[in-house]
Amino acid sequence: MNKTLPSLLPLLLVALLAGAVVPARAQTVAPSPERSAAQAPTPWASVPPAQRDMLAPLAGEWDQLPPRRQAHLLQRAQHWSTLPPERREEIRQRIAHWQQMTPEQRREARANEHKFREMSPAQRQRVHRSFERFQNLPPAQREQLKREWRQLPPEQRQQWIQRQDRDGGTPGHRPR
């Protein structure tokens, strides 16, 4: 196994978690029927152009979304339209990625987001630093680490994570 894998596995985990954070926040739980009835739906053709641009990945299903969810997404898109172009594109790509995920992948992403939010601030900070290091790797090396991680049996992944937690994420501890 690649000797950089042990020090960068947390990065991989974070990369998998982080990819779901923005889309998971955009995907809200459906409101109760009583609350949805109080709001009128917004047809896709009525969505302002700047917001329509941000929400383009949702165009195909927009008219079927509950009015409350439409309102929430419109509010978020209004905020997103004030962000720098590169950040807007990143959000648009994450929404598109979320739309392509299966229901099981979405459930897993939500569970991972929940786990991340349950971490202590110190753990979250460590995860953020690891993710930044992972993102700074050359794409080929990131893909290699992902392949190696996927090949580990679940029990080896769990053992490695537990050792990293116990040892404070010290590089050099290889999965067994």
C-alpha positions as CSV (number, residue, x, y, z in Angstrom):
1,M,0.0,0.0,0.0
2,N,1.2,3.5,-0.8
3,K,3.0,4.9,2.3
4,T,1.3,8.3,2.0
5,L,-2.1,6.6,2.4
6,P,-2.1,6.5,6.2
7,S,-1.4,10.2,6.6
8,L,-3.9,11.1,3.9
9,L,-6.8,8.8,4.6
10,P,-8.5,11.4,6.8
11,L,-8.3,13.7,3.8
12,L,-10.2,11.1,1.8
13,L,-12.9,10.8,4.4
14,V,-13.3,14.5,4.5
15,A,-13.4,14.8,0.7
16,L,-16.3,12.3,0.7
17,L,-18.0,14.2,3.5
18,A,-17.4,17.6,2.1
19,G,-18.9,16.8,-1.2
20,A,-22.2,16.3,0.4
21,V,-22.4,19.2,2.7
22,V,-23.7,21.9,0.4
23,P,-26.1,19.7,-1.5
24,A,-27.3,18.1,1.8
25,R,-28.2,21.5,3.1
26,A,-30.1,22.3,-0.1
27,Q,-32.1,19.1,0.2
28,T,-34.5,19.7,3.0
29,V,-37.1,17.4,4.6
30,A,-40.5,17.7,2.9
31,P,-42.8,19.9,5.0
32,S,-46.1,18.7,6.3
33,P,-49.0,19.0,3.8
34,E,-50.7,21.5,6.0
35,R,-47.7,23.9,5.9
36,S,-47.2,23.4,2.2
37,A,-50.7,24.3,1.4
38,A,-50.2,27.8,3.0
39,Q,-47.6,28.7,0.3
40,A,-48.3,28.9,-3.4
41,P,-45.8,27.1,-5.7
42,T,-43.4,29.1,-7.9
43,P,-43.4,27.9,-11.5
44,W,-40.0,27.5,-13.0
45,A,-40.8,30.1,-15.6
46,S,-41.4,32.6,-12.8
47,V,-38.0,32.1,-11.1
48,P,-35.8,35.2,-11.6
49,P,-33.0,34.7,-14.1
50,A,-30.1,35.0,-11.6
51,Q,-31.7,32.4,-9.3
52,R,-32.7,30.2,-12.3
53,D,-29.1,30.2,-13.3
54,M,-28.1,28.9,-9.8
55,L,-30.9,26.4,-9.6
56,A,-30.6,25.1,-13.2
57,P,-29.7,21.6,-12.1
58,L,-33.2,21.5,-10.4
59,A,-35.1,22.7,-13.5
60,G,-36.5,19.3,-14.4
61,E,-38.1,18.7,-11.0
62,W,-38.7,22.3,-9.9
63,D,-42.4,22.3,-10.5
64,Q,-42.9,19.1,-8.5
65,L,-41.0,20.4,-5.4
66,P,-43.1,21.4,-2.4
67,P,-43.7,25.2,-2.3
68,R,-41.9,25.5,1.0
69,R,-38.8,23.9,-0.4
70,Q,-39.0,26.1,-3.5
71,A,-39.1,29.2,-1.3
72,H,-36.1,27.9,0.7
73,L,-34.1,27.3,-2.4
74,L,-35.1,30.6,-3.9
75,Q,-33.9,32.3,-0.7
76,R,-30.6,30.4,-0.8
77,A,-30.1,31.1,-4.6
78,Q,-30.6,34.9,-3.9
79,H,-27.7,34.7,-1.4
80,W,-25.6,32.6,-3.7
81,S,-26.0,35.1,-6.6
82,T,-24.1,37.6,-4.4
83,L,-21.0,35.3,-4.2
84,P,-18.0,35.4,-6.4
85,P,-18.4,33.6,-9.8
86,E,-16.1,30.7,-8.8
87,R,-18.0,30.0,-5.6
88,R,-21.4,30.2,-7.5
89,E,-20.1,27.6,-10.0
90,E,-18.9,25.4,-7.2
91,I,-22.4,25.5,-5.6
92,R,-24.0,24.8,-9.0
93,Q,-21.8,21.8,-9.5
94,R,-22.6,20.5,-6.0
95,I,-26.3,20.8,-6.7
96,A,-25.9,19.0,-10.0
97,H,-23.9,16.2,-8.2
98,W,-26.6,15.9,-5.6
99,Q,-29.3,15.5,-8.3
100,Q,-27.3,12.6,-9.8
101,M,-27.0,10.8,-6.5
102,T,-29.2,7.8,-5.7
103,P,-31.6,8.0,-2.7
104,E,-29.2,5.7,-0.8
105,Q,-26.2,7.9,-1.6
106,R,-28.2,10.9,-0.4
107,R,-29.0,9.1,2.9
108,E,-25.4,8.3,3.4
109,A,-24.4,11.9,2.6
110,R,-26.9,13.2,5.2
111,A,-25.6,10.6,7.8
112,N,-22.1,11.7,7.1
113,E,-23.0,15.4,7.5
114,H,-24.8,14.6,10.8
115,K,-21.6,12.8,12.0
116,F,-19.5,15.7,11.0
117,R,-21.8,18.2,12.9
118,E,-21.6,15.9,16.0
119,M,-17.8,16.2,16.1
120,S,-16.1,18.4,18.6
121,P,-14.8,21.7,17.3
122,A,-11.2,20.3,17.5
123,Q,-12.2,17.2,15.5
124,R,-13.9,19.4,12.8
125,Q,-10.8,21.6,12.6
126,R,-8.6,18.5,12.1
127,V,-11.0,17.3,9.4
128,H,-10.9,20.7,7.7
129,R,-7.1,20.8,7.7
130,S,-6.9,17.2,6.4
131,F,-9.4,18.1,3.6
132,E,-7.3,21.1,2.6
133,R,-4.2,18.9,2.4
134,F,-6.1,16.3,0.4
135,Q,-7.4,19.0,-2.0
136,N,-3.9,20.3,-2.6
137,L,-2.7,16.9,-3.8
138,P,-2.3,16.3,-7.5
139,P,-5.6,14.8,-8.9
140,A,-3.9,11.5,-9.8
141,Q,-2.6,11.1,-6.2
142,R,-6.1,11.9,-4.8
143,E,-7.6,9.2,-7.1
144,Q,-5.0,6.7,-6.0
145,L,-5.7,7.3,-2.4
146,K,-9.4,6.9,-3.0
147,R,-8.9,3.6,-4.8
148,E,-6.7,2.3,-2.0
149,W,-9.2,3.4,0.7
150,R,-12.0,1.6,-1.2
151,Q,-10.0,-1.6,-1.3
152,L,-9.7,-1.7,2.5
153,P,-12.2,-4.0,4.2
154,P,-14.6,-2.0,6.4
155,E,-13.0,-3.4,9.6
156,Q,-9.6,-2.2,8.5
157,R,-11.0,1.2,7.7
158,Q,-12.6,1.4,11.2
159,Q,-9.4,0.2,12.9
160,W,-7.4,2.8,11.1
161,I,-9.8,5.6,12.0
162,Q,-9.8,4.5,15.6
163,R,-6.0,4.5,15.7
164,Q,-6.0,8.0,14.1
165,D,-8.4,9.2,16.8
166,R,-6.4,7.7,19.6
167,D,-3.0,8.9,18.2
168,G,-4.3,12.3,17.3
169,G,-4.0,11.7,13.5
170,T,-0.3,11.0,13.6
171,P,1.0,10.2,10.1
172,G,2.8,7.0,9.7
173,H,0.2,4.7,11.2
174,R,-0.8,2.3,8.4
175,P,-4.0,0.5,8.2
176,R,-3.7,-3.2,9.1
